[in-house]
């Protein structure tokens, strides 16, 4: 009997390691260990953190009837909660509601009369290996990067019927082939297109589809050794040397203020995450101790971001394909949480491909697993997100309450201490601010609070300081007078 129990226990352990569907590792409180995360402290030590998100739903082909789901290469969401998954292999865009229920599959493009739309040559307009989608809530339109057909297909956002086709602009300059893989649209209806392996930047089109410019060139890291030798080389030698090209972007999206967010996983890039202004300059805030690069320590295998998603309150999630992790940053570029991993357990990733916010939840797609996960925030994640939201919109007292609640879940969360300290700093409560900045190891903000505290103390005790100062001057003068009198008598 005892031997039988041991065999059963061994079998269950083996099944857990294999990650059999429906089986996942769980903590004593019922939450999954899969998304337990970490942050970094001031010295670069990884600090354990409770899970900020947990798996709510797996979207797969289980309720899609005869529709096949061969890959999930991108994900986007609409303001009303619909989820759009791009299947490049099957040349489809599949639509789900906010709970993951299947609604519709788009492949053959129809018009408002429900008839198949034909192109100028009389051929049916059918999606051909699409790689990305973007829902433009302002105009209620769905933009599809129809990569195989080298075009952008724009559909009505409710009936999914044809609105227009954006082909390669006649005035497109440069050498980049017009083969859209990702697309985003701003509030002025300007269209931003990522073409894989393009070193000329993001293609920006006007609202009518005409070419505007290449936008946001990605600067490569400077190799000082190569730069030195090239500075000494002749023109003939320089021609034979390898050229340094700008790293390509991999994905693009928009924030609520009209800035373009983009990512790259090119190891030669100086930056990995971008917030591009109208001039194409990277203005991403990085006020934390560590830069926005993913893992700060790695064994020659740095984070490679394939997608980024940003909320209306500046919190953004960067999806890393190297380790299957999601890096959560606030508007100031301070790391809130890192979670996720590659593996075989339910909720882990194989080849993560896209990420999007849906309210406070995240939707993450995986091309190899042919599915998408809906991740909902845990109690800890909820207060962390809402605290960041209140702080962003200037509701600082409410933000403090939420950050204090977050600290009850995770006492090592330095960003929460700093958030509380910033609130007291803005209220000119410098002594309290200094306390929290010290707990959060924020030397920059501690110095600001200390300067304010010192100024107040000087003003408060100005009378005493002035009396002491005058007394010192008087003592100095009296001392000098006595010294000179003694000198006169001696002479």
Beta strands, then each sheet from edge to edge (+ up, - down):
strand 1: 37-40
strand 2: 46-49
strand 3: 53-59
strand 4: 74-77
strand 5: 83-87
strand 6: 92-96
strand 7: 102-106
strand 8: 132-136
strand 9: 141-146
strand 10: 151-156
strand 11: 162-166
strand 12: 182-185
strand 13: 191-194
strand 14: 202-205
strand 15: 211-215
strand 16: 251-254
strand 17: 260-263
strand 18: 273-276
strand 19: 305-310
strand 20: 316-320
strand 21: 326-329
strand 22: 335-339
strand 23: 352-358
strand 24: 361-366
strand 25: 371-377
sheet 1: 1+ 2-
sheet 2: 3+ 25- 24+ 23-
sheet 3: 4+ 5- 6+ 7-
sheet 4: 8+ 9- 10+ 11-
sheet 5: 12+ 13- 14+ 15-
sheet 6: 16+ 17- 18+
sheet 7: 19+ 20- 21+ 22-
end
